């Protein structure tokens, strides 16, 4: 009998006689089952992705960004570029403007810049909302309307709703809205949220909302952001759509870092 046709009695197959080809096929099938059980190709891809390279951010000591410029490597396409219509302001204390100063001291802070018409923000916002509800992470939400009048009106409405404690609902509902948020729509949304519709509409044009839009635009310029979604995770700036496991990886890297954070918490 040819050596290629000689039976193989491998210990793992409990004495079954197999040709080399059949043994290979069984091993391949077994490997496929194991791979599927542990996440399949997706897991293998995640395990094989190299750690990101970082580079310092000019003019922002202690901060860094994913190497390759303000757009992170492999990020999804942005939806629109441009400048915020808000007036420019100075940022004497960038940390207070970037992260909530009363956040827990042991939480990894995330500053999130989004636009209501940003397609990729529709993916990132729900992920961050869930992470924000978990211990160890604190998200500061920045409305950065760069995609036209509808974005600006939605941002004003969300910031005005924040004054009455209804930011989350407004951010979620206005994200990806196909029509301009009319006064009647915002009134109904305010009633659903249990807040004062008249105050909401008045606050949309308030100096406080105007200033917050200006501060967010100034922060985006300082970090070199050119589109949304954009994030600063403790010290690391990254732009583009990210999956949950990618966010968790960056959060874990920040937790494991041995350098003091550029913006320590006071809470």
N, C-alpha and C positions, 0 to 999 in steps of 0.2 A: 504494500500500500504506500502511496506517495506520502511524504512527510506533511504536505499541505492538507491531506485528507485524514491524517491521523487524528483520532479523537483526543480531546483535551478533557481531563478530569480535574477541574479547578476546585479547590476546597470550598469556595463560596457557593457552588452550585450543587452541593450535596451529591456528587457522584454522577450527575447527568453527563452523558457523552455529547460533546459539542465540537463542531468543526471551528476553525479559527474565525470564519465569517459569521457563524451563528453566535459565537461567544462575543464577538465585537458588537453585533446587533443587540444582544441582550444587555451588554454593558451600556450601550448608547441609550436604550430605553430606560434602564434603571437610572442613568444619569439625568435623563429628562424628567423623570418622576421626582427625583430629589431636587432638581432645579426648580420645578414648579412648586414644590412644597415650601421652598424657602424664598419665593418671590420671583423665580424664573430669571429671564433675561434682564428685567428691570433692576433686580437686586445686583446682578453681576455688573451691569453698567454703572450703578452707583458705587460699587466697591472699587471699580477700576478708574473712576474719575479722580484725577490728581487734585491735591489741595490747591486752592487758588493762590496766585502770586499777588502780593500787595505792593503798593508804592505809596509814599507819603503824599499828603495833599498840600500843595504849596499854600503858604500863608495860614495854615491851620495846624499848629503844633499838636502832636498827639493823635491826630486823625490820619486815616489812610483810606485808600480806595483799592478796589480790585484792579490789578495792573492792566494796562491797555487803554487807558483813558477813562472818561466819565461813563462810558457804556461798558457794562461788564461783559466778559467773554461769553459767547453763547447765549446772550440775552435775546428775548423775543423782540420782534420789530416794535418800535414805538408808534403811538398813534398821535402824530402831530408834534411839531416843534414850534417854539416861539417864546415870547416874553410875556410875563404876567402884565395885565393892564394896571396893576396897583402901582402907586407912586413909590419911589425909592426911599428907604429909611436907613439910618445907621443902626448897627448892632453892637453896642458896647459890651454886652454880655451874651455871647453866642450860645452858651450852655443853657441859660435860662430860656432863651428863645427856641432852642432846639428840642429840649426834653422838659417834661413837667418837673419842676423842682421838688415837689412833694412826693415823688415816687418812692417806693420801698428801696432801701439801701442795697438789698441783696438781689434786686431785679435787674435783668439786662434791659437797658432802655433801647427802644426802637423809635426813630422818627420816620414817619411814613408820609410821603408826598403823593397826592393822587388828584385826578381830575375826574369829574362825574361822567365825562364822555370817553374816558380811556378804556379801551377794550381789555387790555391786560390787567387793569386795576380791578375789573370785575372778578378776576381769578384771585388776585392777591388779597383784596380787602376781606373776604370771608375767612381766609386762612389766618390773617392777622387778628381778626375779631375773636376767633377761637383761642389763639395763643394769648391774647390780651386777658382772657378770662382765666387763664391758668396761672398758678404761682410761679414766680421766677422770671416773668416777662412783663414789661410795661410799655405800651404803645402810646406815643403822642401823635395824634392825627392832624396832618397839615393839609388844608384845602389849597391846591395850587391850580387855579383855572387858567389853562393856556390854550384851550381849544375852542375859543369863541364865546359869544354872548350867552349861550345856553349854559356853558360851563361856569361862567361868572355868576349867573343868577342862581344856579344850583349851589355853588360854594357859599354865596351869601346866605341862602336859606339854611344850609347845614350849620353854618357858624351862628346864625341867629337862633336856631333851635338849641344849640349848645348852651346858650344863656339860660334856657328853661329846662335843661337836663334831658333833651330829646335828640341829641346829636346822632346817636347810633341808628335810630329809625330813619332819620332823614338821609343820612349818608347811604344807607342800604337802599332805600327806595329811589333816590335820585341817581344812584350809580347806574349808568347805562340807559337812562330814560331817553325815549326817542323823540319826545316833544318838549318844547320850552315849558318849564314849570310856571304855569299861569297862577295868578292870584287865587283863583277858585280852587285849583289843585292844591296849592300850598295851604289854603284854609282848611280843606278837607283833611289833609295830612296832619295838620296841627290838631284838629279835633280828634283824629284817631290817636294821636300821641298824648292827648289830654293836656295840651298846653294852650295858651292864649293866642288865637290866630292874629288878632290885631297887634299884639306886642311883637309877634314874630315878623310880620310885614314891616313894622316900624323899625325893628332892630336890624333888618337887612341893610338899611342905609345908615346905620349908626356909625359914629367915629370909631367905636371899638372894633366893629367888623372890618371897617376900612383899614384900620391899622393892622389887624391880624393878617389880612391879605397881603399887605405891604411887607410885613415881617417874614411871612412865608416865602414871598418872592425874593426877598433879600437873602434868606438862607439858601434857597436854591441856587442863586448866583454864586454865593460864596463857595458852595460845594461843587460847582461846575455842572450841575444837572442840566440836561437839555430836553428831557422828556419824562413822562410818567409811565409806570410807577418808579419811584425812587425812594431809597431807604438809607438811613444811617443807623447801623446796628452797633451801639456803644461807640466804637471808634472807626468802624468800617463803613464806607459809602459804597453802595452798589445800586445799579440801575437796571430795570427790566423785569419781566415777569419771572417769578420764582415759585417753584413747588414747595410744599410744606417741608419735605426732607432737606431741600437746599437751605431753607431758612433755618431749620433746626441745626444744620451743620455749621452755619455761620454763628448762630447763637452759642453753640457748644464751643466753638473756637474762641469766642470772646470770654466765655466763662473760664476757659483753661489758660487764658493769657496771664502772664506774670507781671505785666506792666500796669501801673495805676491808670484808671480810666481818665480820659481828658475832662470828663464832666461828672465828678463824684456827686452822688445823691445826698441830699440834706435830710431826707425823711427816714 
